[in-house]
Amino acid sequence: MLQCKSKDCIAEVIHTLVVFIRRHRVQDILRKAKRKVTLTLKNIMKWFESWFDTEFYHLLYNNRNFTEAEEFIGRITNRLQLQAGDRVADICCGKGRHSQSMAQLGFEVWGMDLSKNSIEFARSLGVVGAEFEVHDIRKPFNHYNFSAVFNLFTSFGYFETKEEDECALQNMANATLPNGYVVQDYLNAASVIDQMPQKYVEERGDIHFEIEKLVEGKKILKRINVKQVGSSALLGEFQEEVQIYTAEELFALHSQAGLEVVEVLGDYHLNAYESKSSPRIIVVSKKSGKSS
């Protein structure tokens, strides 16, 4: 044990202890601050804000069916009796496959998406009659007075709170003309939930995607591990999440946004919706003819 009898020695020991304690307190504070910043960044950068802009996302979903999109848009716009020249919006348009079909039918199209890479690709298509913009669905839109607003292929329900979903749908309603339509195409979870959990593999060239789908609370999760073919090393880990909404819950959201549900369809052939078997919940609602 260190023994000090002189005042100078005692003072030196006390000074050393004070410096030691301060240094460790600072280190502890820095550790806590670093952890807090990390958690904050995780909260700020939600899964959809990062995953949708990765090369792996675009590679995994590079087989989207343009023919299916074209046929569905033809059917639904005909059912709504939309006319060439009408202004329509494609909300969360992705790479613009539905927007392209809309423009080819003579509509003036505004497509928006949070993914910068998706919007750049949509613009690269050079679609005459369509303009594309990076935008967050939760923020008021920059364009209004649409005869119809489309939100297709389960491009909804990604957010942490119901209030954010309510805000997104309200923005869609606000952008619609009186007597105009909001068409929302959503996954019917009831038709697939009994098949979960699922595990399967997708390959795109030399990239190997290990995918697991499962239900957790009121959400369907898709966990995606990316590897090089023939290697066990991970290139990336990603997760998709989508809120489980029943048809009745979607109806309530539309009603809250000031919309009247006029029809619900169960698939892209516009067959009637069946709660247990239909793959989709396609809600067609109409805005009141009275100007707000």
C-alpha positions as protocol buffer text, in pm:
chain_id: "A"
residue {
  index: 1
  type: MET
  ca { x: 0 y: 0 z: 0 }
}
residue {
  index: 2
  type: LEU
  ca { x: 124 y: 347 z: -93 }
}
residue {
  index: 3
  type: GLN
  ca { x: 205 y: 553 z: 214 }
}
residue {
  index: 4
  type: CYS
  ca { x: 248 y: 931 z: 211 }
}
residue {
  index: 5
  type: LYS
  ca { x: 337 y: 1131 z: 515 }
}
residue {
  index: 6
  type: SER
  ca { x: 436 y: 1467 z: 363 }
}
residue {
  index: 7
  type: LYS
  ca { x: 174 y: 1721 z: 258 }
}
residue {
  index: 8
  type: ASP
  ca { x: 321 y: 1738 z: -95 }
}
residue {
  index: 9
  type: CYS
  ca { x: 295 y: 1363 z: -138 }
}
residue {
  index: 10
  type: ILE
  ca { x: -64 y: 1357 z: -14 }
}
residue {
  index: 11
  type: ALA
  ca { x: -154 y: 1642 z: -246 }
}
residue {
  index: 12
  type: GLU
  ca { x: 1 y: 1461 z: -541 }
}
residue {
  index: 13
  type: VAL
  ca { x: -195 y: 1142 z: -464 }
}
residue {
  index: 14
  type: ILE
  ca { x: -520 y: 1339 z: -436 }
}
residue {
  index: 15
  type: HIS
  ca { x: -450 y: 1516 z: -766 }
}
residue {
  index: 16
  type: THR
  ca { x: -380 y: 1182 z: -937 }
}
residue {
  index: 17
  type: LEU
  ca { x: -706 y: 1036 z: -806 }
}
residue {
  index: 18
  type: VAL
  ca { x: -906 y: 1340 z: -918 }
}
residue {
  index: 19
  type: VAL
  ca { x: -757 y: 1321 z: -1269 }
}
residue {
  index: 20
  type: PHE
  ca { x: -829 y: 946 z: -1281 }
}
residue {
  index: 21
  type: ILE
  ca { x: -1191 y: 992 z: -1171 }
}
residue {
  index: 22
  type: ARG
  ca { x: -1250 y: 1280 z: -1414 }
}
residue {
  index: 23
  type: ARG
  ca { x: -1098 y: 1087 z: -1703 }
}
residue {
  index: 24
  type: HIS
  ca { x: -1317 y: 785 z: -1641 }
}
residue {
  index: 25
  type: ARG
  ca { x: -1626 y: 1001 z: -1597 }
}
residue {
  index: 26
  type: VAL
  ca { x: -1557 y: 1168 z: -1931 }
}
residue {
  index: 27
  type: GLN
  ca { x: -1505 y: 829 z: -2096 }
}
residue {
  index: 28
  type: ASP
  ca { x: -1830 y: 704 z: -1945 }
}
residue {
  index: 29
  type: ILE
  ca { x: -2013 y: 1014 z: -2064 }
}
residue {
  index: 30
  type: LEU
  ca { x: -1867 y: 973 z: -2412 }
}
residue {
  index: 31
  type: ARG
  ca { x: -1970 y: 608 z: -2422 }
}
residue {
  index: 32
  type: LYS
  ca { x: -2325 y: 699 z: -2322 }
}
residue {
  index: 33
  type: ALA
  ca { x: -2335 y: 985 z: -2569 }
}
residue {
  index: 34
  type: LYS
  ca { x: -2212 y: 761 z: -2850 }
}
residue {
  index: 35
  type: ARG
  ca { x: -2480 y: 503 z: -2768 }
}
residue {
  index: 36
  type: LYS
  ca { x: -2747 y: 774 z: -2760 }
}
residue {
  index: 37
  type: VAL
  ca { x: -2636 y: 914 z: -3096 }
}
residue {
  index: 38
  type: THR
  ca { x: -2638 y: 564 z: -3247 }
}
residue {
  index: 39
  type: LEU
  ca { x: -2990 y: 497 z: -3121 }
}
residue {
  index: 40
  type: THR
  ca { x: -3104 y: 837 z: -3244 }
}
residue {
  index: 41
  type: LEU
  ca { x: -2962 y: 774 z: -3590 }
}
residue {
  index: 42
  type: LYS
  ca { x: -3137 y: 439 z: -3601 }
}
residue {
  index: 43
  type: ASN
  ca { x: -3465 y: 612 z: -3520 }
}
residue {
  index: 44
  type: ILE
  ca { x: -3406 y: 885 z: -3778 }
}
residue {
  index: 45
  type: MET
  ca { x: -3302 y: 651 z: -4059 }
}
residue {
  index: 46
  type: LYS
  ca { x: -3600 y: 418 z: -4084 }
}
residue {
  index: 47
  type: TRP
  ca { x: -3569 y: 93 z: -4276 }
}
residue {
  index: 48
  type: PHE
  ca { x: -3757 y: 223 z: -4580 }
}
residue {
  index: 49
  type: GLU
  ca { x: -3537 y: 531 z: -4606 }
}
residue {
  index: 50
  type: SER
  ca { x: -3221 y: 327 z: -4644 }
}
residue {
  index: 51
  type: TRP
  ca { x: -3328 y: -8 z: -4798 }
}
residue {
  index: 52
  type: PHE
  ca { x: -3521 y: 139 z: -5091 }
}
residue {
  index: 53
  type: ASP
  ca { x: -3211 y: 326 z: -5211 }
}
residue {
  index: 54
  type: THR
  ca { x: -2969 y: 33 z: -5202 }
}
residue {
  index: 55
  type: GLU
  ca { x: -2846 y: -151 z: -5511 }
}
residue {
  index: 56
  type: PHE
  ca { x: -2962 y: -476 z: -5348 }
}
residue {
  index: 57
  type: TYR
  ca { x: -3325 y: -359 z: -5327 }
}
residue {
  index: 58
  type: HIS
  ca { x: -3332 y: -270 z: -5695 }
}
residue {
  index: 59
  type: LEU
  ca { x: -3161 y: -598 z: -5784 }
}
residue {
  index: 60
  type: LEU
  ca { x: -3401 y: -812 z: -5579 }
}
residue {
  index: 61
  type: TYR
  ca { x: -3710 y: -647 z: -5729 }
}
residue {
  index: 62
  type: ASN
  ca { x: -3585 y: -610 z: -6086 }
}
residue {
  index: 63
  type: ASN
  ca { x: -3849 y: -854 z: -6211 }
}
residue {
  index: 64
  type: ARG
  ca { x: -4157 y: -637 z: -6149 }
}
residue {
  index: 65
  type: ASN
  ca { x: -4430 y: -721 z: -6396 }
}
residue {
  index: 66
  type: PHE
  ca { x: -4485 y: -427 z: -6634 }
}
residue {
  index: 67
  type: THR
  ca { x: -4752 y: -614 z: -6830 }
}
residue {
  index: 68
  type: GLU
  ca { x: -4955 y: -675 z: -6512 }
}
residue {
  index: 69
  type: ALA
  ca { x: -4924 y: -306 z: -6423 }
}
residue {
  index: 70
  type: GLU
  ca { x: -5032 y: -195 z: -6770 }
}
residue {
  index: 71
  type: GLU
  ca { x: -5337 y: -423 z: -6772 }
}
residue {
  index: 72
  type: PHE
  ca { x: -5446 y: -323 z: -6421 }
}
residue {
  index: 73
  type: ILE
  ca { x: -5414 y: 50 z: -6493 }
}
residue {
  index: 74
  type: GLY
  ca { x: -5619 y: 6 z: -6809 }
}
residue {
  index: 75
  type: ARG
  ca { x: -5894 y: -176 z: -6619 }
}
residue {
  index: 76
  type: ILE
  ca { x: -5912 y: 54 z: -6317 }
}
residue {
  index: 77
  type: THR
  ca { x: -5899 y: 384 z: -6510 }
}
residue {
  index: 78
  type: ASN
  ca { x: -6171 y: 255 z: -6742 }
}
residue {
  index: 79
  type: ARG
  ca { x: -6383 y: 156 z: -6441 }
}
residue {
  index: 80
  type: LEU
  ca { x: -6344 y: 507 z: -6297 }
}
residue {
  index: 81
  type: GLN
  ca { x: -6431 y: 655 z: -6639 }
}
residue {
  index: 82
  type: LEU
  ca { x: -6120 y: 873 z: -6641 }
}
residue {
  index: 83
  type: GLN
  ca { x: -6055 y: 1062 z: -6963 }
}
residue {
  index: 84
  type: ALA
  ca { x: -5734 y: 1130 z: -7154 }
}
residue {
  index: 85
  type: GLY
  ca { x: -5595 y: 1461 z: -7032 }
}
residue {
  index: 86
  type: ASP
  ca { x: -5709 y: 1407 z: -6672 }
}
residue {
  index: 87
  type: ARG
  ca { x: -5443 y: 1474 z: -6409 }
}
residue {
  index: 88
  type: VAL
  ca { x: -5356 y: 1171 z: -6196 }
}
residue {
  index: 89
  type: ALA
  ca { x: -5100 y: 1104 z: -5922 }
}
residue {
  index: 90
  type: ASP
  ca { x: -4896 y: 790 z: -5859 }
}
residue {
  index: 91
  type: ILE
  ca { x: -4806 y: 809 z: -5491 }
}
residue {
  index: 92
  type: CYS
  ca { x: -4495 y: 609 z: -5391 }
}
residue {
  index: 93
  type: CYS
  ca { x: -4443 y: 534 z: -5759 }
}
residue {
  index: 94
  type: GLY
  ca { x: -4116 y: 342 z: -5726 }
}
residue {
  index: 95
  type: LYS
  ca { x: -3947 y: 313 z: -6066 }
}
residue {
  index: 96
  type: GLY
  ca { x: -4258 y: 438 z: -6243 }
}
residue {
  index: 97
  type: ARG
  ca { x: -4408 y: 128 z: -6401 }
}
residue {
  index: 98
  type: HIS
  ca { x: -4767 y: 231 z: -6317 }
}
residue {
  index: 99
  type: SER
  ca { x: -4695 y: 596 z: -6403 }
}
residue {
  index: 100
  type: GLN
  ca { x: -4570 y: 488 z: -6743 }
}
residue {
  index: 101
  type: SER
  ca { x: -4891 y: 297 z: -6811 }
}
residue {
  index: 102
  type: MET
  ca { x: -5101 y: 596 z: -6701 }
}
residue {
  index: 103
  type: ALA
  ca { x: -4910 y: 833 z: -6930 }
}
residue {
  index: 104
  type: GLN
  ca { x: -4947 y: 596 z: -7225 }
}
residue {
  index: 105
  type: LEU
  ca { x: -5324 y: 619 z: -7179 }
}
residue {
  index: 106
  type: GLY
  ca { x: -5304 y: 997 z: -7219 }
}
residue {
  index: 107
  type: PHE
  ca { x: -5318 y: 1107 z: -6855 }
}
residue {
  index: 108
  type: GLU
  ca { x: -5103 y: 1386 z: -6712 }
}
residue {
  index: 109
  type: VAL
  ca { x: -4909 y: 1205 z: -6441 }
}
residue {
  index: 110
  type: TRP
  ca { x: -4726 y: 1321 z: -6131 }
}
residue {
  index: 111
  type: GLY
  ca { x: -4524 y: 1042 z: -5970 }
}
residue {
  index: 112
  type: MET
  ca { x: -4356 y: 1078 z: -5634 }
}
residue {
  index: 113
  type: ASP
  ca { x: -4140 y: 853 z: -5419 }
}
residue {
  index: 114
  type: LEU
  ca { x: -3905 y: 884 z: -5121 }
}
residue {
  index: 115
  type: SER
  ca { x: -3630 y: 690 z: -5302 }
}
residue {
  index: 116
  type: LYS
  ca { x: -3397 y: 915 z: -5498 }
}
residue {
  index: 117
  type: ASN
  ca { x: -3264 y: 618 z: -5696 }
}
residue {
  index: 118
  type: SER
  ca { x: -3616 y: 509 z: -5796 }
}
residue {
  index: 119
  type: ILE
  ca { x: -3706 y: 860 z: -5912 }
}
residue {
  index: 120
  type: GLU
  ca { x: -3384 y: 888 z: -6112 }
}
residue {
  index: 121
  type: PHE
  ca { x: -3470 y: 560 z: -6285 }
}
residue {
  index: 122
  type: ALA
  ca { x: -3829 y: 673 z: -6353 }
}
residue {
  index: 123
  type: ARG
  ca { x: -3700 y: 996 z: -6506 }
}
residue {
  index: 124
  type: SER
  ca { x: -3454 y: 800 z: -6720 }
}
residue {
  index: 125
  type: LEU
  ca { x: -3749 y: 624 z: -6889 }
}
residue {
  index: 126
  type: GLY
  ca { x: -3829 y: 951 z: -7064 }
}
residue {
  index: 127
  type: VAL
  ca { x: -4204 y: 902 z: -7023 }
}
residue {
  index: 128
  type: VAL
  ca { x: -4393 y: 1170 z: -7216 }
}
residue {
  index: 129
  type: GLY
  ca { x: -4672 y: 1317 z: -7003 }
}
residue {
  index: 130
  type: ALA
  ca { x: -4520 y: 1221 z: -6667 }
}
residue {
  index: 131
  type: GLU
  ca { x: -4307 y: 1412 z: -6420 }
}
residue {
  index: 132
  type: PHE
  ca { x: -4137 y: 1260 z: -6118 }
}
residue {
  index: 133
  type: GLU
  ca { x: -4033 y: 1405 z: -5784 }
}
residue {
  index: 134
  type: VAL
  ca { x: -3861 y: 1290 z: -5465 }
}
residue {
  index: 135
  type: HIS
  ca { x: -4111 y: 1348 z: -5187 }
}
residue {
  index: 136
  type: ASP
  ca { x: -4216 y: 1211 z: -4848 }
}
residue {
  index: 137
  type: ILE
  ca { x: -4580 y: 1098 z: -4844 }
}
residue {
  index: 138
  type: ARG
  ca { x: -4617 y: 1231 z: -4488 }
}
residue {
  index: 139
  type: LYS
  ca { x: -4552 y: 1589 z: -4603 }
}
residue {
  index: 140
  type: PRO
  ca { x: -4809 y: 1803 z: -4787 }
}
residue {
  index: 141
  type: PHE
  ca { x: -4786 y: 1748 z: -5161 }
}
residue {
  index: 142
  type: ASN
  ca { x: -4651 y: 2006 z: -5403 }
}
residue {
  index: 143
  type: HIS
  ca { x: -4922 y: 1925 z: -5661 }
}
residue {
  index: 144
  type: TYR
  ca { x: -5302 y: 1920 z: -5628 }
}
residue {
  index: 145
  type: ASN
  ca { x: -5629 y: 1897 z: -5822 }
}
residue {
  index: 146
  type: PHE
  ca { x: -5600 y: 1538 z: -5942 }
}
residue {
  index: 147
  type: SER
  ca { x: -5894 y: 1351 z: -6090 }
}
residue {
  index: 148
  type: ALA
  ca { x: -5753 y: 1037 z: -5928 }
}
residue {
  index: 149
  type: VAL
  ca { x: -5477 y: 961 z: -5680 }
}
residue {
  index: 150
  type: PHE
  ca { x: -5331 y: 610 z: -5685 }
}
residue {
  index: 151
  type: ASN
  ca { x: -5135 y: 442 z: -5405 }
}
residue {
  index: 152
  type: LEU
  ca { x: -5047 y: 98 z: -5537 }
}
residue {
  index: 153
  type: PHE
  ca { x: -4866 y: -225 z: -5451 }
}
residue {
  index: 154
  type: THR
  ca { x: -4875 y: -185 z: -5070 }
}
residue {
  index: 155
  type: SER
  ca { x: -4682 y: 143 z: -5074 }
}
residue {
  index: 156
  type: PHE
  ca { x: -4827 y: 231 z: -4733 }
}
residue {
  index: 157
  type: GLY
  ca { x: -4816 y: 109 z: -4374 }
}
residue {
  index: 158
  type: TYR
  ca { x: -4438 y: 141 z: -4336 }
}
residue {
  index: 159
  type: PHE
  ca { x: -4440 y: 392 z: -4054 }
}
residue {
  index: 160
  type: GLU
  ca { x: -4406 y: 355 z: -3680 }
}
residue {
  index: 161
  type: THR
  ca { x: -4736 y: 519 z: -3587 }
}
residue {
  index: 162
  type: LYS
  ca { x: -5092 y: 512 z: -3711 }
}
residue {
  index: 163
  type: GLU
  ca { x: -5086 y: 892 z: -3705 }
}
residue {
  index: 164
  type: GLU
  ca { x: -4826 y: 892 z: -3983 }
}
residue {
  index: 165
  type: ASP
  ca { x: -5046 y: 667 z: -4196 }
}
residue {
  index: 166
  type: GLU
  ca { x: -5344 y: 895 z: -4127 }
}
residue {
  index: 167
  type: CYS
  ca { x: -5136 y: 1196 z: -4233 }
}
residue {
  index: 168
  type: ALA
  ca { x: -5028 y: 1023 z: -4555 }
}
residue {
  index: 169
  type: LEU
  ca { x: -5384 y: 935 z: -4652 }
}
residue {
  index: 170
  type: GLN
  ca { x: -5506 y: 1284 z: -4563 }
}
residue {
  index: 171
  type: ASN
  ca { x: -5244 y: 1428 z: -4798 }
}
residue {
  index: 172
  type: MET
  ca { x: -5378 y: 1205 z: -5075 }
}
residue {
  index: 173
  type: ALA
  ca { x: -5734 y: 1321 z: -5009 }
}
residue {
  index: 174
  type: ASN
  ca { x: -5627 y: 1686 z: -5000 }
}
residue {
  index: 175
  type: ALA
  ca { x: -5463 y: 1651 z: -5343 }
}
residue {
  index: 176
  type: THR
  ca { x: -5780 y: 1510 z: -5501 }
}
residue {
  index: 177
  type: LEU
  ca { x: -6039 y: 1718 z: -5684 }
}
residue {
  index: 178
  type: PRO
  ca { x: -6398 y: 1721 z: -5555 }
}
residue {
  index: 179
  type: ASN
  ca { x: -6567 y: 1411 z: -5702 }
}
residue {
  index: 180
  type: GLY
  ca { x: -6221 y: 1267 z: -5766 }
}
residue {
  index: 181
  type: TYR
  ca { x: -6100 y: 924 z: -5656 }
}
residue {
  index: 182
  type: VAL
  ca { x: -5838 y: 779 z: -5425 }
}
residue {
  index: 183
  type: VAL
  ca { x: -5741 y: 421 z: -5514 }
}
residue {
  index: 184
  type: GLN
  ca { x: -5538 y: 231 z: -5257 }
}
residue {
  index: 185
  type: ASP
  ca { x: -5405 y: -115 z: -5335 }
}
residue {
  index: 186
  type: TYR
  ca { x: -5296 y: -307 z: -5023 }
}
residue {
  index: 187
  type: LEU
  ca { x: -5188 y: -656 z: -4931 }
}
residue {
  index: 188
  type: ASN
  ca { x: -5467 y: -872 z: -4787 }
}
residue {
  index: 189
  type: ALA
  ca { x: -5275 y: -1026 z: -4496 }
}
residue {
  index: 190
  type: ALA
  ca { x: -5557 y: -1271 z: -4422 }
}
residue {
  index: 191
  type: SER
  ca { x: -5484 y: -1454 z: -4748 }
}
residue {
  index: 192
  type: VAL
  ca { x: -5118 y: -1526 z: -4659 }
}
residue {
  index: 193
  type: ILE
  ca { x: -5086 y: -1511 z: -4283 }
}
residue {
  index: 194
  type: ASP
  ca { x: -5150 y: -1884 z: -4236 }
}
residue {
  index: 195
  type: GLN
  ca { x: -4852 y: -1961 z: -4462 }
}
residue {
  index: 196
  type: MET
  ca { x: -4605 y: -1785 z: -4232 }
}
residue {
  index: 197
  type: PRO
  ca { x: -4332 y: -1809 z: -4129 }
}
residue {
  index: 198
  type: GLN
  ca { x: -4175 y: -1869 z: -4468 }
}
residue {
  index: 199
  type: LYS
  ca { x: -3812 y: -1908 z: -4568 }
}
residue {
  index: 200
  type: TYR
  ca { x: -3689 y: -1907 z: -4927 }
}
residue {
  index: 201
  type: VAL
  ca { x: -3400 y: -1804 z: -5148 }
}
residue {
  index: 202
  type: GLU
  ca { x: -3382 y: -1572 z: -5448 }
}
residue {
  index: 203
  type: GLU
  ca { x: -3080 y: -1540 z: -5674 }
}
residue {
  index: 204
  type: ARG
  ca { x: -2996 y: -1255 z: -5910 }
}
residue {
  index: 205
  type: GLY
  ca { x: -2679 y: -1333 z: -6098 }
}
residue {
  index: 206
  type: ASP
  ca { x: -2406 y: -1392 z: -5841 }
}
residue {
  index: 207
  type: ILE
  ca { x: -2608 y: -1237 z: -5555 }
}
residue {
  index: 208
  type: HIS
  ca { x: -2789 y: -1469 z: -5315 }
}
residue {
  index: 209
  type: PHE
  ca { x: -3088 y: -1340 z: -5110 }
}
residue {
  index: 210
  type: GLU
  ca { x: -3197 y: -1542 z: -4806 }
}
residue {
  index: 211
  type: ILE
  ca { x: -3548 y: -1426 z: -4717 }
}
residue {
  index: 212
  type: GLU
  ca { x: -3768 y: -1494 z: -4415 }
}
residue {
  index: 213
  type: LYS
  ca { x: -4128 y: -1373 z: -4384 }
}
residue {
  index: 214
  type: LEU
  ca { x: -4302 y: -1375 z: -4048 }
}
residue {
  index: 215
  type: VAL
  ca { x: -4574 y: -1207 z: -3845 }
}
residue {
  index: 216
  type: GLU
  ca { x: -4479 y: -1002 z: -3543 }
}
residue {
  index: 217
  type: GLY
  ca { x: -4766 y: -834 z: -3362 }
}
residue {
  index: 218
  type: LYS
  ca { x: -4960 y: -628 z: -3616 }
}
residue {
  index: 219
  type: LYS
  ca { x: -4683 y: -631 z: -3874 }
}
residue {
  index: 220
  type: ILE
  ca { x: -4554 y: -858 z: -4147 }
}
residue {
  index: 221
  type: LEU
  ca { x: -4176 y: -862 z: -4148 }
}
residue {
  index: 222
  type: LYS
  ca { x: -3944 y: -965 z: -4428 }
}
residue {
  index: 223
  type: ARG
  ca { x: -3583 y: -1026 z: -4321 }
}
residue {
  index: 224
  type: ILE
  ca { x: -3330 y: -1027 z: -4602 }
}
residue {
  index: 225
  type: ASN
  ca { x: -2971 y: -1147 z: -4581 }
}
residue {
  index: 226
  type: VAL
  ca { x: -2756 y: -1074 z: -4886 }
}
residue {
  index: 227
  type: LYS
  ca { x: -2456 y: -1291 z: -4978 }
}
residue {
  index: 228
  type: GLN
  ca { x: -2235 y: -1363 z: -5272 }
}
residue {
  index: 229
  type: VAL
  ca { x: -2324 y: -1694 z: -5435 }
}
residue {
  index: 230
  type: GLY
  ca { x: -2089 y: -1959 z: -5293 }
}
residue {
  index: 231
  type: SER
  ca { x: -1989 y: -1747 z: -4993 }
}
residue {
  index: 232
  type: SER
  ca { x: -2116 y: -1739 z: -4635 }
}
residue {
  index: 233
  type: ALA
  ca { x: -2002 y: -1379 z: -4579 }
}
residue {
  index: 234
  type: LEU
  ca { x: -2285 y: -1129 z: -4540 }
}
residue {
  index: 235
  type: LEU
  ca { x: -2295 y: -838 z: -4781 }
}
residue {
  index: 236
  type: GLY
  ca { x: -2588 y: -683 z: -4597 }
}
residue {
  index: 237
  type: GLU
  ca { x: -2880 y: -741 z: -4363 }
}
residue {
  index: 238
  type: PHE
  ca { x: -3211 y: -567 z: -4427 }
}
residue {
  index: 239
  type: GLN
  ca { x: -3568 y: -580 z: -4302 }
}
residue {
  index: 240
  type: GLU
  ca { x: -3900 y: -472 z: -4448 }
}
residue {
  index: 241
  type: GLU
  ca { x: -4203 y: -405 z: -4230 }
}
residue {
  index: 242
  type: VAL
  ca { x: -4563 y: -346 z: -4325 }
}
residue {
  index: 243
  type: GLN
  ca { x: -4858 y: -285 z: -4097 }
}
residue {
  index: 244
  type: ILE
  ca { x: -5140 y: -539 z: -4111 }
}
residue {
  index: 245
  type: TYR
  ca { x: -5461 y: -354 z: -4199 }
}
residue {
  index: 246
  type: THR
  ca { x: -5797 y: -520 z: -4249 }
}
residue {
  index: 247
  type: ALA
  ca { x: -6035 y: -386 z: -4511 }
}
residue {
  index: 248
  type: GLU
  ca { x: -6248 y: -234 z: -4235 }
}
residue {
  index: 249
  type: GLU
  ca { x: -5947 y: -53 z: -4088 }
}
residue {
  index: 250
  type: LEU
  ca { x: -5857 y: 90 z: -4427 }
}
residue {
  index: 251
  type: PHE
  ca { x: -6219 y: 200 z: -4476 }
}
residue {
  index: 252
  type: ALA
  ca { x: -6197 y: 386 z: -4144 }
}
residue {
  index: 253
  type: LEU
  ca { x: -5877 y: 563 z: -4252 }
}
residue {
  index: 254
  type: HIS
  ca { x: -6041 y: 675 z: -4577 }
}
residue {
  index: 255
  type: SER
  ca { x: -6350 y: 795 z: -4394 }
}
residue {
  index: 256
  type: GLN
  ca { x: -6137 y: 990 z: -4146 }
}
residue {
  index: 257
  type: ALA
  ca { x: -5965 y: 1161 z: -4442 }
}
residue {
  index: 258
  type: GLY
  ca { x: -6304 y: 1279 z: -4570 }
}
residue {
  index: 259
  type: LEU
  ca { x: -6342 y: 1012 z: -4837 }
}
residue {
  index: 260
  type: GLU
  ca { x: -6638 y: 785 z: -4908 }
}
residue {
  index: 261
  type: VAL
  ca { x: -6557 y: 424 z: -4993 }
}
residue {
  index: 262
  type: VAL
  ca { x: -6753 y: 335 z: -5306 }
}
residue {
  index: 263
  type: GLU
  ca { x: -6601 y: -4 z: -5392 }
}
residue {
  index: 264
  type: VAL
  ca { x: -6352 y: -263 z: -5272 }
}
residue {
  index: 265
  type: LEU
  ca { x: -6186 y: -505 z: -5515 }
}
residue {
  index: 266
  type: GLY
  ca { x: -5988 y: -820 z: -5446 }
}
residue {
  index: 267
  type: ASP
  ca { x: -5731 y: -847 z: -5725 }
}
residue {
  index: 268
  type: TYR
  ca { x: -5585 y: -682 z: -6035 }
}
residue {
  index: 269
  type: HIS
  ca { x: -5860 y: -832 z: -6252 }
}
residue {
  index: 270
  type: LEU
  ca { x: -6110 y: -625 z: -6047 }
}
residue {
  index: 271
  type: ASN
  ca { x: -6288 y: -924 z: -5899 }
}
residue {
  index: 272
  type: ALA
  ca { x: -6499 y: -869 z: -5588 }
}
residue {
  index: 273
  type: TYR
  ca { x: -6312 y: -868 z: -5258 }
}
residue {
  index: 274
  type: GLU
  ca { x: -6329 y: -1183 z: -5042 }
}
residue {
  index: 275
  type: SER
  ca { x: -6191 y: -1133 z: -4693 }
}
residue {
  index: 276
  type: LYS
  ca { x: -6015 y: -1471 z: -4663 }
}
residue {
  index: 277
  type: SER
  ca { x: -5905 y: -1547 z: -5017 }
}
residue {
  index: 278
  type: SER
  ca { x: -5849 y: -1227 z: -5214 }
}
residue {
  index: 279
  type: PRO
  ca { x: -5479 y: -1145 z: -5251 }
}
residue {
  index: 280
  type: ARG
  ca { x: -5539 y: -769 z: -5248 }
}
residue {
  index: 281
  type: ILE
  ca { x: -5757 y: -508 z: -5078 }
}
residue {
  index: 282
  type: ILE
  ca { x: -5814 y: -240 z: -5342 }
}
residue {
  index: 283
  type: VAL
  ca { x: -6010 y: 42 z: -5183 }
}
residue {
  index: 284
  type: VAL
  ca { x: -6178 y: 288 z: -5421 }
}
residue {
  index: 285
  type: SER
  ca { x: -6303 y: 598 z: -5243 }
}
residue {
  index: 286
  type: LYS
  ca { x: -6445 y: 926 z: -5363 }
}
residue {
  index: 287
  type: LYS
  ca { x: -6403 y: 1280 z: -5241 }
}
residue {
  index: 288
  type: SER
  ca { x: -6711 y: 1487 z: -5173 }
}
residue {
  index: 289
  type: GLY
  ca { x: -6827 y: 1711 z: -5454 }
}
residue {
  index: 290
  type: LYS
  ca { x: -6823 y: 2010 z: -5217 }
}
residue {
  index: 291
  type: SER
  ca { x: -6505 y: 2218 z: -5227 }
}
residue {
  index: 292
  type: SER
  ca { x: -6332 y: 2235 z: -4891 }
}
